[in-house]
Amino acid sequence: MFFEDLKGKHIHFVGINGVGVNALAKYCIDAGATVSGSDRKLGDFCKYFAEHGCKIVEGSDISLVEGADAVVFTSAIDDSNIELLHAREIGVATFERHEFLSLVSKNFDKVVGIAGSHGKTTVTAMVAHILKTANKNFVAMIGGDAINLSNYVNNMSGGGKKFFVTEACEYRRHMLALDPSVAVLLNTDWDHPDSYPTRESIEEAFAEFLKKAKTKVFASGNSVTVENENEKATFEYEDKLGETRVFFDREYTGTFCDMRGEYQKKNALFALATAYALGVQPRYALKALKTFAGVKRRFEKAGEIDGVPVVFDFAHHPTEIKNLLERAKGFGKILAVFQPHTYSRTKAYMTEFADVFAMKSNNIGTLIILPTYAAREQKDEANDSDALAGRIMSKNAELNVYLAKDNMSSVEFVKMLAKSCDIVLFVGAGDIYDLKSCFDMQK
């Protein structure tokens, strides 16, 4: 099969600016393939390809498909895409991202799949950072832009077994295409209601994923367990006297450095446990984590307005938002700007979103709600931003809730209100992050 040796092959990527497809394209370049690609909008992730002489176009160009050995496409692309249609018409093999990811992974000695409803990107980035510090022989596919790592890490210059570390996305059960040697399951909250009609259906899919691996890493209460046929090891932490102490099999190992938020500490435990499953001793991994710089869009500070920090976060599920607000309220009063992500998610979790934002203990003084980011969906007025705002106000009439007509209109409003709060949060998984440039170098 062509994917066993990519050298000299031509692989075309549709949706090449998407973080997952983009990382696979970078891997193909490293493997000696010729890469071309297209996307409706090109961004910073695509600068890499220009440096390597790849033909990348904004929009579509069916001529790039001709002569290709394979076409790889993102899940956001539908069957009407002209490049995809042309590839199938002329007999070029086509693979959705998760299918090609699975094929690539088969070239490695151990495959690590990191799954769960929340935290995948952060934990994958943490594991990659630890492995790189330990100079392990690995490739990592990170579902976000990790600071100092980006979305793709190739550290194959080291010796020893070859590890492939990747996020295992639950969308449409894509994670089940992988055959992991190490399956990491962070949590099992109900998400992607367009793919999973019930909470039970997503839990069943996660359970199926976990069963595929000989080595399993999973939460057990407040601890994280590594289990295989030979051993069962446990990682835990406790907050005591102003520091977070870490324990491996009940033996004190060290402390977390500046790890805020319970969810972030749990992420770090998972990273330690996963690294241990790959042969990195806990004390070394813990030391490596002290230099982990984080991931963009995960509590990322963009700038300040008159001394008030402006932070962007990817949170788009009620549980993620609850965790984010718990972390942020330590700064004081919060001004939150939220962009709902998809109508189906808003509909499925309308009550939960309203409960989280309306909760007085979250310390939100002002909430601005942007128009819903539709992604692949059609407008649903019954479950749009207006409906969510109304539900929130019905639960907390004292909260100042505003609706923005578009993303940019929220910026001047935020600058005007910033002095009334202690931290500004821009929250959401859609194009709200484009507003970050309004605060970069801000002052």
C-alpha positions as CSV (number, residue, x, y, z in Angstrom):
1,M,0.0,0.0,0.0
2,F,1.2,3.5,-0.8
3,F,1.0,4.8,2.8
4,E,3.7,2.4,3.9
5,D,6.3,4.5,2.0
6,L,5.2,8.0,1.2
7,K,8.5,9.0,-0.4
8,G,7.9,10.3,-3.9
9,K,4.1,10.2,-3.6
10,H,1.8,13.1,-4.2
11,I,-0.7,13.7,-1.5
12,H,-3.3,16.5,-1.9
13,F,-5.1,17.9,1.2
14,V,-8.5,19.5,1.1
15,G,-8.9,21.8,4.2
16,I,-5.2,22.1,4.7
17,N,-5.5,25.0,7.1
18,G,-7.5,22.8,9.5
19,V,-5.3,21.8,12.5
20,G,-5.6,18.0,12.1
21,V,-5.2,17.8,8.3
22,N,-2.4,20.4,8.5
23,A,-0.4,18.2,10.9
24,L,-0.8,15.2,8.6
25,A,0.4,17.2,5.6
26,K,3.5,18.3,7.5
27,Y,4.2,14.6,8.4
28,C,3.9,13.7,4.7
29,I,6.5,16.3,3.8
30,D,8.9,14.9,6.4
31,A,8.2,11.4,5.0
32,G,9.4,12.6,1.5
33,A,6.0,13.1,-0.2
34,T,5.0,15.9,-2.5
35,V,2.2,17.9,-0.8
36,S,-0.4,20.2,-2.3
37,G,-3.5,21.6,-0.6
38,S,-6.4,24.0,-0.6
39,D,-8.7,25.7,1.8
40,R,-11.4,28.3,1.7
41,K,-9.1,30.5,3.8
42,L,-5.4,30.1,4.4
43,G,-3.8,31.0,7.7
44,D,-0.6,30.9,9.8
45,F,-0.5,27.1,9.7
46,C,0.0,27.2,6.0
47,K,3.2,29.3,6.1
48,Y,5.1,26.1,6.6
49,F,4.1,24.8,3.2
50,A,5.3,27.9,1.4
51,E,8.7,27.5,3.0
52,H,8.8,23.9,1.5
53,G,7.7,24.9,-2.0
54,C,4.3,23.3,-1.8
55,K,1.4,24.5,-4.1
56,I,-1.3,25.7,-1.7
57,V,-4.4,27.6,-3.0
58,E,-7.1,29.6,-1.4
59,G,-10.4,28.2,-2.8
60,S,-10.3,25.2,-5.0
61,D,-8.2,24.0,-8.0
62,I,-9.0,20.6,-9.5
63,S,-5.8,20.5,-11.4
64,L,-4.0,19.8,-8.1
65,V,-5.8,16.5,-7.8
66,E,-4.7,15.2,-11.2
67,G,-1.7,13.0,-10.8
68,A,-2.1,12.7,-7.0
69,D,-1.7,9.3,-5.3
70,A,-4.3,10.2,-2.7
71,V,-6.6,13.0,-1.5
72,V,-7.1,13.6,2.2
73,F,-10.0,15.8,3.4
74,T,-11.2,17.3,6.6
75,S,-14.6,16.3,8.1
76,A,-15.8,19.8,7.4
77,I,-15.7,19.1,3.6
78,D,-18.9,17.6,2.1
79,D,-19.3,15.4,-0.9
80,S,-20.1,18.4,-3.2
81,N,-16.5,19.7,-3.0
82,I,-15.2,19.9,-6.5
83,E,-11.8,18.6,-5.8
84,L,-13.2,15.6,-3.9
85,L,-15.6,14.9,-6.7
86,H,-12.9,15.1,-9.3
87,A,-10.6,12.8,-7.4
88,R,-13.3,10.2,-7.3
89,E,-14.2,10.6,-10.9
90,I,-10.6,9.9,-12.0
91,G,-10.0,7.1,-9.5
92,V,-7.7,8.8,-7.0
93,A,-8.0,7.3,-3.5
94,T,-9.7,9.5,-1.0
95,F,-9.4,9.4,2.8
96,E,-11.1,11.4,5.5
97,R,-8.7,12.8,8.0
98,H,-9.2,10.1,10.7
99,E,-8.8,7.3,8.1
100,F,-5.5,8.7,6.9
101,L,-4.4,9.3,10.5
102,S,-5.0,5.6,11.2
103,L,-3.0,4.5,8.2
104,V,-0.1,6.7,9.1
105,S,-0.1,5.4,12.7
106,K,0.5,1.9,11.5
107,N,4.2,2.8,10.7
108,F,5.0,3.2,14.4
109,D,5.8,0.7,17.2
110,K,3.4,2.2,19.7
111,V,0.3,4.3,19.1
112,V,-1.0,6.6,21.9
113,G,-4.6,7.8,21.4
114,I,-5.7,10.5,23.8
115,A,-9.5,10.7,23.9
116,G,-12.1,12.5,26.0
117,S,-14.7,15.2,25.8
118,H,-12.3,17.9,27.2
119,G,-8.6,18.4,27.6
120,K,-7.3,16.4,24.7
121,T,-5.2,19.1,23.1
122,T,-3.6,20.2,26.4
123,V,-2.7,16.7,27.5
124,T,-1.4,15.8,24.0
125,A,0.8,18.9,24.1
126,M,2.0,18.1,27.6
127,V,2.9,14.6,26.6
128,A,4.8,15.8,23.5
129,H,6.7,18.3,25.6
130,I,7.7,15.6,28.1
131,L,8.8,13.2,25.3
132,K,10.7,15.8,23.5
133,T,12.5,16.8,26.8
134,A,13.3,13.1,27.3
135,N,14.5,12.9,23.6
136,K,12.1,10.0,22.8
137,N,11.7,8.9,19.3
138,F,8.2,10.1,18.4
139,V,5.8,12.0,16.2
140,A,2.9,14.0,17.8
141,M,-0.3,15.3,16.2
142,I,-1.7,18.1,18.5
143,G,-5.2,19.4,17.9
144,G,-4.2,23.0,18.6
145,D,-1.3,25.4,18.4
146,A,0.9,24.5,21.3
147,I,3.3,27.3,22.3
148,N,6.9,26.3,21.3
149,L,5.5,23.1,19.6
150,S,2.8,24.2,17.2
151,N,0.4,21.4,16.0
152,Y,2.9,18.9,14.9
153,V,6.1,17.6,16.5
154,N,8.6,15.3,14.7
155,N,11.4,14.1,17.1
156,M,12.4,11.0,15.1
157,S,16.1,11.7,15.5
158,G,16.3,9.8,18.7
159,G,16.8,6.1,19.1
160,G,14.5,3.4,20.5
161,K,11.0,2.5,19.6
162,K,8.9,4.8,17.5
163,F,5.9,6.4,19.3
164,F,2.9,8.0,17.6
165,V,1.0,10.4,19.9
166,T,-2.3,11.8,18.7
167,E,-5.6,13.1,19.8
168,A,-8.4,10.6,19.3
169,C,-11.4,12.7,18.3
170,E,-14.8,11.4,19.3
171,Y,-16.7,13.2,16.6
172,R,-18.6,10.6,14.5
173,R,-16.7,7.9,16.4
174,H,-13.6,8.8,14.5
175,M,-11.4,7.7,17.5
176,L,-12.4,4.1,16.8
177,A,-10.4,4.1,13.5
178,L,-7.2,4.0,15.6
179,D,-5.7,0.9,17.0
180,P,-3.9,2.3,20.1
181,S,-1.3,0.5,22.1
182,V,-2.0,3.0,24.8
183,A,-5.6,4.4,25.1
184,V,-6.0,7.5,27.3
185,L,-9.5,8.4,28.3
186,L,-9.7,11.8,30.1
187,N,-13.5,12.1,30.7
188,T,-16.8,11.1,29.1
189,D,-19.0,14.2,29.2
190,W,-21.8,14.1,26.6
191,D,-20.8,16.3,23.6
192,H,-21.3,16.4,19.8
193,P,-25.1,15.8,20.1
194,D,-25.2,15.7,16.3
195,S,-23.1,12.5,16.5
196,Y,-24.4,11.0,19.8
197,P,-28.1,11.2,20.5
198,T,-27.8,10.2,24.1
199,R,-25.2,10.4,27.0
200,E,-25.1,6.6,27.0
201,S,-24.1,6.5,23.3
202,I,-21.0,8.5,23.8
203,E,-20.0,6.6,26.9
204,E,-20.4,3.4,25.0
205,A,-18.1,4.7,22.2
206,F,-15.4,5.8,24.8
207,A,-15.6,2.4,26.5
208,E,-15.1,0.7,23.1
209,F,-12.1,2.9,22.5
210,L,-10.5,2.0,25.9
211,K,-11.0,-1.7,25.3
212,K,-8.9,-1.6,22.1
213,A,-5.6,-1.0,23.9
214,K,-3.5,-3.3,26.1
215,T,-2.4,-0.3,28.2
216,K,-5.2,1.9,29.5
217,V,-4.9,5.3,31.2
218,F,-8.1,6.5,32.9
219,A,-9.5,8.5,35.8
220,S,-10.4,6.7,39.0
221,G,-12.0,9.3,41.3
222,N,-9.5,12.1,41.7
223,S,-6.6,9.9,40.7
224,V,-5.3,8.7,37.3
225,T,-4.5,5.0,36.7
226,V,-2.2,3.3,34.3
227,E,-3.2,-0.3,33.8
228,N,-2.0,-3.2,31.7
229,E,-1.6,-7.0,32.2
230,N,1.6,-6.5,34.1
231,E,0.9,-3.6,36.5
232,K,-1.5,-1.0,37.9
233,A,0.0,2.3,38.8
234,T,-1.7,5.4,40.3
235,F,-1.0,9.1,40.1
236,E,-2.6,11.6,42.6
237,Y,-2.2,15.1,43.8
238,E,-3.2,17.1,46.9
239,D,-3.2,20.8,47.6
240,K,-1.4,21.6,50.9
241,L,0.2,24.7,52.4
242,G,-0.1,26.6,49.1
243,E,1.5,24.0,46.9
244,T,0.2,21.0,44.8
245,R,2.0,17.8,45.8
246,V,2.1,14.9,43.4
247,F,2.2,11.2,44.4
248,F,3.1,8.1,42.3
249,D,1.7,5.0,43.9
250,R,1.3,7.0,47.1
251,E,5.0,8.0,47.2
252,Y,5.7,11.8,47.0
253,T,7.2,12.7,43.7
254,G,7.3,16.5,43.6
255,T,5.1,19.5,43.0
256,F,3.2,21.1,40.2
257,C,4.6,24.6,39.4
258,D,2.0,27.3,38.7
259,M,-0.7,24.9,37.7
260,R,-4.0,26.8,38.2
261,G,-7.4,25.2,38.1
262,E,-8.4,21.7,39.2
263,Y,-9.0,20.6,35.5
264,Q,-5.5,21.7,34.6
265,K,-4.0,19.7,37.4
266,K,-5.9,16.7,36.3
267,N,-4.6,17.2,32.7
268,A,-1.1,17.2,34.1
269,L,-1.7,14.0,36.0
270,F,-2.8,12.4,32.7
271,A,0.3,13.6,31.0
272,L,2.5,12.1,33.7
273,A,0.7,8.8,33.6
274,T,0.8,8.6,29.8
275,A,4.5,9.5,29.7
276,Y,5.1,6.8,32.4
277,A,3.3,4.3,30.1
278,L,6.0,5.2,27.5
279,G,8.9,4.7,29.8
280,V,9.5,8.2,31.2
281,Q,9.9,8.1,35.0
282,P,7.5,10.4,37.0
283,R,10.1,12.6,38.6
284,Y,11.7,13.3,35.2
285,A,8.3,14.0,33.6
286,L,7.2,16.3,36.4
287,K,10.4,18.3,36.0
288,A,9.8,18.6,32.3
289,L,6.3,19.9,32.9
290,K,7.7,22.9,34.8
291,T,8.8,24.3,31.4
292,F,5.6,23.5,29.5
293,A,4.5,26.8,27.9
294,G,0.8,26.0,27.3
295,V,-1.5,26.0,24.3
296,K,-3.0,28.9,22.4
297,R,-6.7,29.5,23.1
298,R,-6.4,27.7,26.4
299,F,-6.5,30.5,29.0
300,E,-4.3,32.5,26.6
301,K,-3.6,36.1,27.6
302,A,-3.9,38.4,24.6
303,G,-3.2,41.7,26.2
304,E,-4.6,44.2,28.6
305,I,-7.1,47.1,28.7
306,D,-6.0,49.7,31.2
307,G,-4.3,47.0,33.3
308,V,-7.2,44.5,33.0
309,P,-6.1,41.2,31.4
310,V,-7.8,39.9,28.3
311,V,-7.9,36.1,28.0
312,F,-9.1,33.9,25.2
313,D,-10.3,30.3,25.8
314,F,-11.6,27.5,23.5
315,A,-14.2,26.4,26.1
316,H,-17.5,25.6,24.3
317,H,-19.2,22.9,26.4
318,P,-20.9,23.7,29.8
319,T,-18.4,21.7,31.8
320,E,-15.5,23.4,30.1
321,I,-17.0,26.8,30.7
322,K,-17.7,25.9,34.4
323,N,-14.0,25.0,34.8
324,L,-12.9,28.1,33.0
325,L,-15.0,30.4,35.2
326,E,-13.8,28.6,38.4
327,R,-10.2,29.4,37.3
328,A,-10.9,33.0,36.3
329,K,-12.9,34.1,39.3
330,G,-9.7,34.1,41.3
331,F,-8.9,37.4,39.4
332,G,-12.0,39.1,40.6
333,K,-15.1,40.3,38.7
334,I,-15.4,38.8,35.2
335,L,-16.6,40.3,31.9
336,A,-17.3,37.4,29.7
337,V,-17.9,37.4,25.9
338,F,-19.3,34.1,24.7
339,Q,-19.8,32.7,21.2
340,P,-22.1,29.7,21.1
341,H,-20.7,26.9,18.9
342,T,-23.3,25.3,16.7
343,Y,-27.1,25.3,17.1
344,S,-27.2,21.6,17.9
345,R,-24.9,22.0,20.8
346,T,-26.8,25.1,22.1
347,K,-30.1,23.2,21.8
348,A,-28.8,20.1,23.6
349,Y,-27.2,22.0,26.5
350,M,-29.4,25.1,26.6
351,T,-30.3,24.5,30.3
352,E,-26.7,23.7,31.2
353,F,-25.3,26.7,29.5
354,A,-27.9,28.9,31.2
355,D,-27.2,27.4,34.6
356,V,-23.4,27.9,34.3
357,F,-23.6,31.6,33.2
358,A,-26.4,32.5,35.6
359,M,-24.7,31.1,38.6
360,K,-23.9,34.0,40.9
361,S,-20.9,32.3,42.5
362,N,-19.1,32.4,39.1
363,N,-18.5,36.1,39.7
364,I,-19.6,37.3,36.2
365,G,-20.6,40.9,36.3
366,T,-21.3,41.3,32.6
367,L,-22.0,38.8,29.9
368,I,-21.9,39.6,26.1
369,I,-23.3,36.9,23.8
370,L,-22.2,36.8,20.2
371,P,-24.1,35.4,17.3
372,T,-23.9,31.6,17.1
373,Y,-21.0,30.1,15.1
374,A,-23.0,27.8,12.8
375,A,-20.0,25.8,11.5
376,R,-21.6,23.2,9.2
377,E,-25.2,23.8,10.4
378,Q,-28.2,25.8,9.1
379,K,-29.6,28.6,11.2
380,D,-32.0,27.6,14.0
381,E,-33.7,30.7,15.4
382,A,-35.3,28.6,18.2
383,N,-31.8,27.8,19.6
384,D,-29.8,30.8,18.7
385,S,-28.0,33.4,20.9
386,D,-31.3,35.3,21.6
387,A,-32.9,32.2,23.0
388,L,-29.8,31.5,25.2
389,A,-29.7,35.1,26.5
390,G,-33.4,34.9,27.4
391,R,-32.9,31.6,29.3
392,I,-29.9,33.0,31.2
393,M,-31.8,36.2,32.3
394,S,-34.8,34.1,33.4
395,K,-32.4,32.4,35.9
396,N,-30.5,35.5,37.0
397,A,-32.3,38.8,36.5
398,E,-29.4,40.7,38.2
399,L,-26.8,39.7,35.6
400,N,-26.0,42.3,32.9
401,V,-26.6,40.3,29.6
402,Y,-26.0,41.9,26.2
403,L,-26.4,40.6,22.7
404,A,-23.8,41.7,20.1
405,K,-25.0,42.0,16.5
406,D,-21.6,40.7,15.3
407,N,-18.2,39.8,16.6
408,M,-16.5,43.2,16.0
409,S,-19.2,45.2,17.7
410,S,-18.3,43.5,21.0
411,V,-14.7,44.8,20.9
412,E,-15.5,48.5,21.5
413,F,-18.1,47.6,24.1
414,V,-15.6,45.5,25.9
415,K,-13.0,48.3,25.9
416,M,-15.7,50.7,27.3
417,L,-16.7,48.3,30.1
418,A,-13.3,46.9,31.0
419,K,-12.7,49.2,33.9
420,S,-15.7,47.7,35.7
421,C,-14.1,44.3,35.9
422,D,-10.9,42.5,36.8
423,I,-10.6,40.1,33.9
424,V,-12.1,39.9,30.4
425,L,-12.8,36.4,28.9
426,F,-13.4,35.7,25.2
427,V,-14.9,32.2,25.2
428,G,-15.7,29.9,22.3
429,A,-14.5,27.5,19.7
430,G,-15.5,29.4,16.6
431,D,-14.0,32.5,14.9
432,I,-14.2,34.5,18.1
433,Y,-10.4,34.0,18.2
434,D,-10.0,36.3,15.2
435,L,-10.7,39.1,17.7
436,K,-7.5,38.4,19.5
437,S,-5.6,40.7,17.1
438,C,-7.7,43.6,18.5
439,F,-5.9,43.2,21.8
440,D,-2.4,42.0,20.8
441,M,0.2,44.5,22.0
442,Q,-2.8,46.3,23.6
443,K,-2.0,48.3,26.3
